[in-house]
Amino acid sequence: MVRIILLCFIVMVAVTRIDTASITDAKTLFYNISTGYNKEVRPIADQSDTLTVSINMYLISIKDFDEVSGTMNILAVFTINWNDVSLVWNPAAYNGLHDINIGQNNIWLPKLYNIKASNTFSAISDSDLLVNIANNGEIIWQPAGFIDVKCSQDVSYFPFDRQTCSIQLAPWGYFQNKVQLQPQKTEVSLDFYETNGEWSLDRTITGTYVLSDISLTIFNITISRLPAFHIVNTLMPIYLLLVMNPLVFVLPVDSGERVGFSLTVFLTFTVFITIVNGVLPANSESMSRLSYFIFAVLVASGIIASINIFQLRLYHKDENLPVPRWLVRLMRILGCHCRKSRRRVIEVCPVNAIPKTLDQIRSKKGLTIQEEENATEGIEQDITWKDVVTQVNAWDLV
């Protein structure tokens, strides 16, 4: 029994000694793989072959989307893998050291550029990052940071719009027969994703294509706006003002508040259209339907204000000035066809005051047109300018 225990102890010590690498082993390994290494040469044995670089993207968060400039700012991490034949060693020669981390500036890197960048055209890397190298030459590189992407924004259905932005990475300087990019997954990884308060993430798609004989990897991100804020603060006030605007005709003409009310609503619509246009891109390619709607409502509000001003001008006109006969007859026709039986309408258009048509006048009294006009002249002159305005208001409220 004692011999068996002693044998197990010796085996455990031997295994521990083999798998434990010291700092001296790491320094020796770093010196050996660095000596004679040229980071300007593609790390592939046959230089006529194509080096495949696989990429996976981890989306951390969507920081902002600027509709005016069409720029989306995201925080992302890329996991990039390839194989370097110059960085291969036997772990047994270094006491079981299977991998090592060194600075990225010491080895060859596939410098990747985002061709959809909105500000500067630079490689997505940081000189302080480390790369992990396995004994079989497999390299794992994980650059991360904030990325600004230029998007083709479409705000036609604002605030219910959906935007799609594309991150396109290219190994600029290498043709596709030298370096080829290949996404690891069909979608962007969302293991560490944090939701955004203004935008919801709908879907992500990855893919590849060739541009000017250069291999590109694409990461499409589709987001949709959360409309609750704009519904409460923009749409609801606009609809409320739209309902209130025609109510100006309910106010008495001599109250003195009609013009002020209509102009206040008109100016409010002007403020709203300024606010909405302030958060939208200043171009004519993709104008929001909401902007057209507010402009139409603004025009209608201006027409209502103009009608009120014109009515007040007629209402305060000198009563000694006669009302034109055509206008009197028009008011009688409007009053007779008014569906609501109001006292004022009955007074303006009595049932038996005059026949409805000239033929009835002639058949009833045998009068000519001139005689008919003279016969009804006294009745027609009963209508004043105030009656005209009152009759118009009654017709507007039908």
C-alpha positions in Angstrom: 0.0 0.0 0.0 2.8 2.4 0.8 4.5 1.6 -2.5 1.4 2.4 -4.4 1.0 5.8 -2.7 4.6 6.6 -3.2 4.3 5.7 -6.9 1.2 8.0 -7.4 3.0 10.8 -5.7 6.0 10.5 -8.0 3.7 10.4 -11.1 1.9 13.6 -9.9 5.2 15.4 -9.3 6.4 14.4 -12.7 3.2 15.5 -14.4 3.2 18.8 -12.5 6.8 19.5 -13.5 6.1 18.8 -17.1 3.0 21.0 -17.5 4.4 23.9 -15.4 6.3 26.5 -17.5 8.4 29.2 -15.9 8.9 32.8 -16.8 12.2 31.7 -18.3 10.4 29.3 -20.6 8.1 32.2 -21.8 11.0 34.5 -22.4 12.9 31.8 -24.3 9.8 31.1 -26.4 9.3 34.8 -27.1 12.9 35.2 -28.1 12.9 32.2 -30.4 9.7 33.1 -32.2 10.7 36.7 -32.6 14.2 36.0 -34.0 14.1 36.3 -37.7 10.3 37.0 -37.8 9.2 39.6 -40.4 5.8 41.1 -39.7 5.6 42.6 -43.2 5.4 39.1 -44.9 2.1 37.2 -45.1 2.3 34.3 -42.6 1.7 31.5 -45.1 4.1 28.9 -46.4 3.1 29.1 -50.0 3.0 32.8 -50.9 0.8 32.1 -53.9 -2.0 30.7 -51.7 -4.7 32.7 -50.0 -4.7 33.4 -46.3 -8.1 33.0 -44.8 -9.0 35.3 -41.9 -12.2 34.6 -39.9 -14.0 37.4 -38.1 -16.8 37.4 -35.5 -18.4 40.6 -34.1 -19.7 41.1 -30.6 -22.1 44.0 -30.4 -21.9 45.6 -27.0 -24.2 48.6 -27.3 -25.7 51.2 -29.7 -24.7 54.5 -28.3 -26.3 56.9 -30.6 -27.9 57.3 -34.0 -27.9 60.8 -35.5 -30.7 61.3 -38.1 -29.3 64.6 -39.3 -25.8 63.3 -40.2 -26.9 59.7 -40.7 -24.3 58.4 -38.4 -24.6 55.4 -36.0 -22.1 55.1 -33.1 -21.7 51.6 -31.7 -19.4 49.8 -29.2 -18.2 46.5 -30.6 -15.6 43.8 -30.1 -14.1 41.7 -33.0 -12.7 38.3 -32.6 -10.3 37.7 -35.5 -8.5 34.4 -36.2 -5.9 33.2 -38.6 -2.9 30.8 -38.7 0.7 31.9 -38.8 3.1 29.2 -39.9 6.1 31.1 -38.5 4.7 30.9 -35.0 4.7 27.1 -34.4 6.6 25.3 -31.6 6.7 22.1 -29.6 5.1 22.6 -26.2 7.4 19.9 -24.7 10.5 22.0 -25.4 9.1 24.7 -23.2 7.8 22.6 -20.3 4.2 22.4 -21.7 3.8 26.0 -22.7 0.9 25.8 -25.2 0.2 29.5 -25.8 1.6 32.9 -25.2 0.3 36.5 -25.3 2.4 39.2 -27.0 1.9 42.7 -28.3 0.1 43.0 -31.6 2.9 45.2 -33.1 5.3 42.2 -32.9 3.6 40.0 -35.5 1.8 40.3 -38.9 -1.8 41.6 -38.6 -4.5 41.9 -41.2 -5.1 45.6 -40.8 -8.8 46.0 -41.3 -10.5 49.3 -42.4 -14.1 50.2 -42.1 -14.9 51.6 -45.5 -18.3 53.0 -44.2 -16.6 55.1 -41.5 -18.1 58.5 -41.1 -15.1 60.4 -39.8 -11.6 59.0 -40.4 -10.4 56.1 -42.6 -8.2 54.2 -40.2 -7.5 50.6 -39.1 -9.7 49.2 -36.3 -6.9 48.4 -33.9 -5.1 49.7 -30.8 -1.3 49.4 -30.4 -1.7 48.4 -26.8 -3.7 45.2 -27.5 -2.4 41.7 -27.0 -2.8 38.7 -29.3 -3.0 35.1 -28.2 -0.8 32.7 -30.1 -1.2 28.9 -29.7 1.6 26.4 -30.3 0.0 25.3 -33.6 0.2 28.9 -35.0 -3.4 29.8 -34.5 -3.7 33.5 -33.5 -6.7 35.2 -31.8 -6.9 38.9 -32.0 -9.7 40.9 -30.3 -9.7 44.6 -31.2 -12.5 46.7 -29.7 -13.8 50.2 -29.5 -16.3 52.8 -30.7 -17.1 52.7 -34.4 -18.9 55.5 -36.3 -20.8 54.2 -39.3 -22.3 56.2 -42.1 -25.8 55.1 -42.9 -28.3 55.8 -45.6 -31.1 57.0 -43.4 -34.8 56.8 -44.3 -37.1 58.9 -42.2 -40.2 58.7 -44.4 -42.2 57.1 -41.6 -40.8 59.0 -38.7 -41.3 58.3 -35.8 -42.0 54.8 -36.9 -38.9 54.5 -39.1 -36.4 51.7 -39.4 -32.7 52.2 -40.2 -30.1 49.7 -41.5 -26.4 50.4 -41.1 -23.6 48.4 -42.5 -20.1 47.9 -41.1 -17.8 46.8 -44.0 -14.3 45.7 -43.1 -11.6 45.3 -45.7 -7.9 44.3 -45.5 -6.9 47.3 -47.5 -3.8 46.7 -49.5 -4.4 43.0 -50.1 -6.4 41.6 -53.0 -8.8 38.7 -52.4 -6.2 36.2 -53.8 -3.9 37.2 -51.0 -6.1 37.7 -48.0 -9.8 36.6 -47.8 -12.1 37.5 -45.0 -14.7 35.0 -43.8 -17.4 35.6 -41.1 -17.6 33.0 -38.4 -21.3 33.3 -37.9 -24.3 34.3 -40.0 -25.3 36.9 -37.3 -23.6 39.3 -35.0 -23.1 37.9 -31.5 -25.3 39.5 -28.9 -24.0 37.8 -25.8 -22.9 41.1 -24.2 -25.5 43.4 -25.8 -27.1 46.2 -23.8 -30.4 47.7 -24.9 -30.8 51.3 -26.1 -33.6 53.5 -24.7 -34.4 55.1 -28.1 -33.7 52.3 -30.6 -34.5 48.6 -30.6 -32.3 46.0 -32.3 -34.4 44.1 -34.9 -31.9 41.9 -36.6 -28.3 41.5 -37.7 -26.9 39.8 -40.8 -23.3 39.0 -41.8 -21.9 38.3 -45.2 -19.0 38.8 -47.7 -18.6 40.3 -51.1 -15.8 41.6 -53.3 -15.2 45.2 -54.0 -12.5 46.2 -56.5 -10.9 42.7 -56.1 -10.8 43.2 -52.3 -12.5 40.8 -50.0 -15.0 42.5 -47.6 -16.9 41.3 -44.6 -20.3 42.9 -43.9 -22.1 43.3 -40.6 -25.6 44.7 -41.2 -27.5 46.1 -38.2 -31.2 46.9 -38.5 -32.7 49.1 -35.8 -36.2 50.6 -35.3 -37.1 53.7 -33.4 -39.1 53.4 -30.1 -41.9 55.9 -30.9 -43.4 56.4 -27.4 -41.5 59.6 -26.7 -42.4 61.2 -30.0 -46.0 60.1 -29.8 -46.5 61.7 -26.5 -44.5 64.9 -27.1 -45.2 65.5 -30.8 -48.1 63.6 -32.4 -50.6 63.9 -29.6 -50.2 67.7 -29.3 -50.5 68.1 -33.1 -53.8 66.0 -33.2 -55.1 68.0 -30.2 -54.5 71.3 -31.9 -55.9 69.9 -35.1 -59.2 69.2 -33.3 -59.2 72.6 -31.5 -58.5 74.7 -34.5 -62.1 74.6 -36.1 -63.6 75.4 -32.7 -62.7 79.0 -33.2 -66.0 79.4 -35.1 -67.8 78.5 -31.9 -66.6 81.7 -30.2 -68.9 84.7 -30.5 -67.8 87.1 -33.2 -68.0 90.1 -30.9 -65.9 88.4 -28.2 -62.6 89.7 -29.6 -60.9 86.4 -29.0 -61.3 84.7 -32.4 -58.3 86.2 -34.2 -56.0 85.7 -31.2 -57.1 82.1 -30.8 -56.6 81.2 -34.5 -53.2 83.0 -34.7 -52.0 81.2 -31.6 -52.8 77.8 -33.1 -51.2 78.9 -36.3 -47.9 79.8 -34.6 -48.0 76.6 -32.5 -48.1 74.6 -35.7 -45.1 76.6 -36.9 -43.2 75.8 -33.8 -44.0 72.1 -34.1 -42.9 71.9 -37.7 -39.6 73.6 -36.7 -39.1 71.1 -33.9 -39.7 68.1 -36.2 -37.5 69.3 -39.0 -34.8 70.0 -36.4 -34.3 66.3 -35.7 -34.5 65.2 -39.4 -31.9 65.3 -42.1 -32.0 68.5 -44.3 -32.4 66.8 -47.6 -35.2 66.2 -50.1 -34.4 62.5 -50.8 -36.2 61.2 -47.7 -38.7 63.6 -46.2 -40.9 62.5 -43.4 -44.6 62.1 -44.0 -45.1 63.9 -40.7 -43.5 67.1 -42.2 -46.0 67.1 -45.1 -48.9 66.5 -42.6 -47.8 69.4 -40.3 -47.4 71.6 -43.4 -50.9 70.8 -44.6 -52.3 71.4 -41.2 -50.4 74.7 -41.0 -51.9 75.8 -44.3 -55.4 74.9 -43.1 -54.8 76.8 -39.9 -53.7 79.9 -42.0 -56.9 79.6 -44.0 -59.0 79.5 -40.9 -57.2 82.5 -39.5 -57.8 84.4 -42.7 -61.5 83.5 -42.7 -61.8 84.8 -39.2 -60.2 88.1 -40.1 -62.4 88.5 -43.1 -65.5 87.7 -41.1 -64.6 90.2 -38.4 -64.1 92.8 -41.1 -67.7 92.1 -42.4 -69.2 91.9 -39.0 -68.0 95.4 -38.0 -68.9 96.9 -41.3 -71.2 100.0 -41.3 -74.8 98.8 -41.0 -75.9 101.6 -43.3 -74.1 100.0 -46.2 -76.5 97.7 -48.1 -75.7 94.0 -48.6 -75.4 93.0 -52.3 -78.5 91.3 -53.6 -76.5 88.2 -54.8 -75.0 87.8 -51.3 -78.5 88.1 -49.8 -79.8 85.3 -52.0 -76.8 83.2 -51.3 -77.3 83.5 -47.6 -81.0 82.6 -48.0 -80.0 79.5 -50.0 -77.5 78.4 -47.4 -80.0 79.1 -44.6 -82.8 77.2 -46.3 -80.6 74.1 -46.8 -79.2 74.2 -43.3 -80.2 71.0 -41.6 -80.4 72.4 -38.1 -83.6 74.4 -37.4 -82.3 77.3 -35.4 -84.2 80.4 -34.5 -81.9 82.7 -36.4 -82.1 80.6 -39.6 -85.9 80.7 -39.5 -85.9 84.4 -39.2 -83.5 84.9 -42.0 -85.3 82.4 -44.3 -89.0 82.3 -43.4 -90.9 79.4 -44.9 -93.5 81.5 -46.7 -91.4 84.7 -47.3 -90.7 84.1 -50.9 -91.2 81.1 -53.3 -88.3 78.8 -53.9 -87.9 79.4 -57.6 -88.7 82.2 -60.1 -91.2 79.9 -61.9 -93.2 79.5 -58.7 -93.2 83.3 -58.4 -94.4 83.8 -61.9 -97.1 81.1 -61.7 -98.3 82.3 -58.3 -98.4 86.1 -58.9 -97.9 86.4 -62.7 -94.9 88.7 -62.2 -92.0 89.4 -64.5 -88.4 89.1 -63.2 -88.1 92.8 -62.6 -91.4 92.9 -60.8 -90.4 89.9 -58.7 -87.2 91.6 -57.7 -89.0 94.7 -56.7 -91.6 92.7 -54.8 -88.9 90.9 -52.7 -86.6 93.8 -52.4 -88.0 94.9 -49.1 -87.6 91.4 -47.6 -84.1 91.0 -48.9 -82.9 94.2 -47.3 -83.8 92.8 -43.9 -80.4 91.0 -43.9 -77.5 93.0 -42.5 -73.7 92.4 -42.6 -73.9 90.9 -39.1 -76.6 88.5 -40.3 -74.3 87.4 -43.1 -71.5 86.6 -40.7 -73.8 84.8 -38.3 -75.3 82.8 -41.2 -71.9 81.7 -42.4 -70.9 80.6 -38.8 -74.1 78.6 -38.6 -73.3 76.9 -41.9 -69.7 76.2 -40.8 -71.0 74.4 -37.7 -73.3 72.1 -39.6 
